[in-house]
């Protein structure tokens, strides 16, 4: 009599667990020993995964950051929520496919959003892919390298299915430190994912309006901006942008976008690249990412 069972082989190198269904292996052995025929063999091998033992003081978010994956993904994979409490010696699992060295760009992606979703530094991802803050356009189907040990040839820009936008950026006007811009974009992107409601006069994560959002972000980067769109205009060099394409060609990530006439603006947001910006829209809506094609600013503001 042949007993069918499943065994677990532990691949100890790199701490990965490999589960192999040995039913077909035993059937094969039985056939050879008894002279029987083989009907079918299954090659059912489960994905390798990394086991992490929670240490004192760790949280889901800190573990996600250490392993460069999204906190929501880590929580879901372990039957938890992002607000779940974890305990020392608890075992968490991360499937290896969640830690891919590359990311395939989808419609609407920006480098900053991709980096933030993997808890990576935007500037690092830009450098790994031969991009800069001034030239950060990416294309649908393009493979972005996320880690230094990735194959350098995989990040070539192939299978582009959108037209390459021309760049007429006036780099001499952009005197803002790129490191500050990087931090502003990362913080703005993070805030857009936290469900922060629009609150008139607000400037905290409990609620904020458009100029409060800009003030909140740049205050943490050493800029003391006023909580008013017209007053914030005084801290920037202004360039008119009559069309969405003009915004894309001119604005750099971290720049401010204004709506209304110069000196009488009524709305402001932070540009994050690829035609996208983070804004606190209006009553009943949360801080979110929007597109210049759906709501185009009248002029951009480059911090002095």
C-alpha positions as CSV (number, residue, x, y, z in Angstrom):
1,X,0.0,0.0,0.0
2,X,1.3,3.4,-1.0
3,X,0.8,6.2,1.5
4,X,0.5,9.6,-0.1
5,X,1.8,12.5,2.0
6,X,3.4,15.9,1.7
7,X,6.7,16.8,3.2
8,X,8.3,20.2,3.8
9,X,11.9,20.6,2.8
10,X,13.5,23.6,4.4
11,X,16.0,25.3,2.2
12,X,18.1,26.9,5.0
13,X,20.2,29.1,2.8
14,X,18.7,32.6,3.0
15,X,16.1,31.3,5.4
16,X,13.6,30.2,2.7
17,X,11.0,27.5,3.0
18,X,10.3,25.3,0.0
19,X,7.1,23.1,0.0
20,X,7.2,20.2,-2.4
21,X,4.3,17.9,-3.0
22,X,5.8,14.4,-3.1
23,X,2.7,12.5,-4.2
24,X,4.0,12.3,-7.7
25,X,7.5,11.3,-6.6
26,X,6.1,8.3,-4.6
27,X,3.9,7.3,-7.5
28,X,6.9,7.3,-9.8
29,X,9.0,5.2,-7.3
30,X,6.1,2.8,-6.9
31,X,5.8,2.4,-10.6
32,X,9.4,1.5,-11.0
33,X,9.4,-0.9,-8.1
34,X,6.2,-2.8,-9.1
35,X,6.3,-2.6,-12.9
36,X,3.2,-0.5,-13.0
37,X,2.4,2.3,-15.4
38,X,2.7,6.0,-14.8
39,X,-0.5,7.9,-15.6
40,X,0.6,11.5,-14.7
41,X,3.1,13.3,-12.6
42,X,2.3,16.6,-10.9
43,X,5.0,19.2,-10.5
44,X,3.3,21.2,-7.8
45,X,6.0,23.3,-6.1
46,X,5.0,26.2,-3.9
47,X,6.7,29.5,-4.1
48,X,9.7,30.1,-1.9
49,X,9.2,32.6,0.9
50,X,11.2,34.4,3.6
51,X,10.4,33.8,7.2
52,X,10.9,36.8,9.5
53,X,10.9,36.5,13.3
54,X,9.6,39.7,14.9
55,X,12.0,41.4,17.3
56,X,11.3,43.7,20.2
57,X,10.2,47.1,19.1
58,X,9.4,46.2,15.5
59,X,6.2,47.0,13.8
60,X,4.6,46.0,10.5
61,X,5.7,49.3,9.0
62,X,9.3,49.0,10.2
63,X,9.5,45.4,8.8
64,X,8.0,46.5,5.5
65,X,10.6,49.3,5.3
66,X,13.5,47.0,6.0
67,X,12.3,44.6,3.3
68,X,11.3,47.2,0.8
69,X,7.7,46.1,0.4
70,X,4.4,47.9,0.9
71,X,2.9,47.7,4.5
72,X,-0.5,46.8,3.1
73,X,1.0,43.9,1.1
74,X,2.9,42.6,4.2
75,X,-0.2,42.8,6.3
76,X,-2.5,41.1,3.8
77,X,0.0,38.3,3.2
78,X,-0.1,37.5,6.9
79,X,-3.8,37.8,7.5
80,X,-3.4,41.1,9.3
81,X,-4.3,44.8,8.8
82,X,-2.0,47.7,8.7
83,X,-3.1,48.6,12.3
84,X,-2.5,45.1,13.7
85,X,-0.2,44.7,16.7
86,X,2.6,42.2,16.3
87,X,4.6,40.6,19.1
88,X,8.2,39.5,19.6
89,X,8.9,36.0,18.2
90,X,5.9,36.2,16.0
91,X,6.7,34.7,12.5
92,X,5.8,36.7,9.4
93,X,6.1,35.5,5.8
94,X,7.1,37.4,2.7
95,X,6.8,35.7,-0.6
96,X,9.8,36.3,-2.8
97,X,7.8,37.6,-5.7
98,X,6.8,40.5,-3.5
99,X,10.6,41.5,-3.3
100,X,11.2,41.6,-7.1
101,X,14.3,43.5,-8.1
102,X,12.4,45.2,-10.9
103,X,9.1,47.0,-11.3
104,X,7.2,47.1,-14.6
105,X,5.8,50.6,-15.1
106,X,2.0,50.8,-15.5
107,X,-0.1,53.7,-16.8
108,X,-0.1,56.6,-14.4
109,X,2.9,55.6,-12.4
110,X,5.6,58.0,-11.3
111,X,9.0,57.2,-9.9
112,X,8.2,58.7,-6.6
113,X,5.0,56.7,-6.2
114,X,6.8,53.5,-7.2
115,X,9.7,54.2,-4.7
116,X,7.3,55.1,-1.9
117,X,5.2,51.9,-2.4
118,X,8.4,49.8,-1.9
119,X,9.7,52.0,0.9
120,X,12.6,53.1,-1.2
121,X,14.3,56.5,-1.6
122,X,13.2,58.2,-4.8
123,X,16.6,59.6,-5.5
124,X,18.1,56.1,-5.3
125,X,15.6,54.6,-7.8
126,X,16.3,57.6,-10.2
127,X,20.1,57.0,-10.1
128,X,19.7,53.2,-10.6
129,X,17.8,53.8,-13.8
130,X,19.9,56.6,-15.2
131,X,17.2,59.2,-14.4
132,X,17.3,62.6,-12.7
133,X,14.8,64.9,-11.1
134,X,15.0,67.0,-14.3
135,X,14.5,64.0,-16.6
136,X,12.3,61.6,-14.7
137,X,9.8,60.6,-17.4
138,X,9.0,56.9,-17.4
139,X,7.1,54.8,-19.9
140,X,4.4,52.1,-19.7
141,X,6.1,48.7,-20.0
142,X,9.5,50.0,-18.9
143,X,11.3,48.0,-16.3
144,X,12.7,50.0,-13.4
145,X,15.6,48.6,-11.4
146,X,14.9,48.8,-7.7
147,X,18.1,47.4,-6.1
148,X,21.8,47.8,-6.8
149,X,22.4,44.1,-7.4
150,X,19.9,44.0,-10.2
151,X,21.0,43.3,-13.8
152,X,21.9,46.7,-15.2
153,X,20.7,45.8,-18.6
154,X,17.1,45.2,-17.5
155,X,16.3,48.9,-17.0
156,X,16.6,49.8,-20.7
157,X,13.6,51.7,-22.0
158,X,11.9,49.2,-24.3
159,X,8.4,48.6,-25.5
160,X,7.4,52.2,-25.0
161,X,3.7,52.6,-25.9
162,X,3.4,56.3,-25.4
163,X,5.1,59.1,-27.2
164,X,8.3,60.5,-25.7
165,X,7.5,64.0,-24.5
166,X,10.0,66.7,-25.5
167,X,11.8,68.4,-22.7
168,X,12.2,72.2,-22.7
169,X,12.9,72.5,-19.0
170,X,14.8,75.7,-18.0
171,X,17.1,74.1,-15.5
172,X,18.8,77.4,-14.6
173,X,15.7,78.6,-12.9
174,X,15.5,75.6,-10.6
175,X,17.7,76.5,-7.7
176,X,15.8,74.3,-5.2
177,X,18.0,71.6,-3.7
178,X,17.2,68.2,-5.3
179,X,17.5,66.5,-1.9
180,X,14.8,68.8,-0.5
181,X,12.7,68.2,-3.6
182,X,13.1,64.4,-3.2
183,X,12.0,64.6,0.4
184,X,9.0,66.8,-0.4
185,X,7.8,64.4,-3.1
186,X,8.2,61.4,-0.9
187,X,6.3,63.1,2.0
188,X,3.6,64.4,-0.3
189,X,3.1,60.9,-1.8
190,X,2.9,59.3,1.7
191,X,0.3,61.9,2.8
192,X,-1.8,61.1,-0.2
193,X,-2.1,57.5,1.0
194,X,-3.2,58.2,4.5
195,X,-6.8,59.2,4.0
196,X,-6.3,62.8,5.3
197,X,-9.5,64.8,4.9
198,X,-9.9,68.3,3.6
199,X,-10.3,70.7,6.5
200,X,-10.4,74.4,5.8
201,X,-7.6,76.1,7.7
202,X,-6.1,72.7,8.7
203,X,-2.4,72.0,8.5
204,X,-2.0,68.6,10.2
205,X,-2.6,65.0,9.4
206,X,-6.0,65.3,11.1
207,X,-7.1,67.5,8.3
208,X,-5.6,70.1,5.9
209,X,-6.5,72.5,3.1
210,X,-4.4,73.1,0.0
211,X,-2.0,75.7,1.3
212,X,-1.9,73.9,4.7
213,X,-0.7,70.8,2.9
214,X,2.1,72.8,1.2
215,X,3.0,74.5,4.5
216,X,3.0,71.1,6.4
217,X,5.4,69.5,3.9
218,X,7.9,72.3,3.5
219,X,7.9,73.2,7.2
220,X,9.4,69.8,7.8
221,X,12.1,70.6,5.3
222,X,13.2,74.0,6.7
223,X,10.9,76.3,4.8
224,X,8.5,78.5,6.9
225,X,5.8,79.1,4.3
226,X,2.6,81.1,5.2
227,X,-0.8,79.3,5.2
228,X,-2.2,81.2,2.3
229,X,-1.9,80.6,-1.5
230,X,-1.3,84.3,-2.4
231,X,1.3,84.7,0.3
232,X,3.0,81.5,-0.8
233,X,3.4,83.0,-4.2
234,X,5.9,85.5,-2.7
235,X,8.3,82.6,-2.0
236,X,8.5,81.3,-5.5
237,X,9.6,82.2,-9.0
238,X,6.5,82.0,-11.2
239,X,6.2,80.6,-14.7
240,X,2.9,80.5,-16.6
241,X,1.7,77.1,-17.8
242,X,-1.1,77.5,-20.3
243,X,-1.4,73.8,-21.1
244,X,-0.9,70.4,-19.4
245,X,2.0,69.7,-21.7
246,X,3.7,72.9,-20.7
247,X,3.4,71.9,-17.1
248,X,5.1,68.5,-17.8
249,X,7.8,70.2,-19.9
250,X,8.6,72.9,-17.3
251,X,7.8,71.7,-13.8
252,X,10.2,69.7,-11.7
253,X,9.1,67.3,-8.9
254,X,8.8,69.4,-5.7
255,X,7.7,72.6,-7.5
256,X,4.4,74.2,-6.4
257,X,1.5,74.4,-8.8
258,X,-1.0,77.3,-8.6
259,X,-4.5,77.9,-9.9
260,X,-5.9,81.4,-10.7
261,X,-4.2,84.6,-11.7
262,X,-0.8,85.5,-10.4
263,X,-1.3,87.5,-7.2
264,X,-4.8,86.1,-6.8
265,X,-4.3,82.4,-6.7
266,X,-7.0,80.2,-5.1
267,X,-5.5,76.8,-5.0
268,X,-2.0,75.2,-4.7
269,X,-0.5,71.7,-4.9
270,X,2.9,69.9,-5.0
271,X,4.1,68.5,-8.3
272,X,5.5,64.9,-8.1
273,X,6.5,64.3,-11.7
274,X,5.0,62.7,-14.8
275,X,2.1,65.1,-14.9
276,X,0.9,64.3,-11.4
277,X,0.6,66.3,-8.3
278,X,-0.6,65.9,-4.7
279,X,-3.3,68.2,-3.5
280,X,-6.0,68.7,-0.8
281,X,-8.9,69.2,-3.2
282,X,-12.0,70.4,-1.5
283,X,-14.7,69.5,1.1
284,X,-15.6,65.9,1.3
285,X,-12.3,64.7,-0.4
286,X,-9.0,63.5,1.0
287,X,-5.5,64.5,0.2
288,X,-4.8,62.7,-3.1
289,X,-2.8,62.4,-6.3
290,X,-4.3,64.2,-9.4
291,X,-3.3,64.7,-13.0
292,X,-2.6,67.9,-14.9
293,X,-4.8,66.7,-17.7
294,X,-7.9,66.6,-15.4
295,X,-7.2,69.9,-13.6
296,X,-4.4,72.0,-15.1
297,X,-2.7,74.7,-13.0
298,X,-2.3,78.2,-14.4
299,X,1.3,78.7,-13.3
300,X,4.1,76.9,-11.5
301,X,6.1,78.2,-8.5
302,X,9.8,77.4,-8.0
303,X,10.9,77.9,-4.4
304,X,13.5,80.6,-4.1
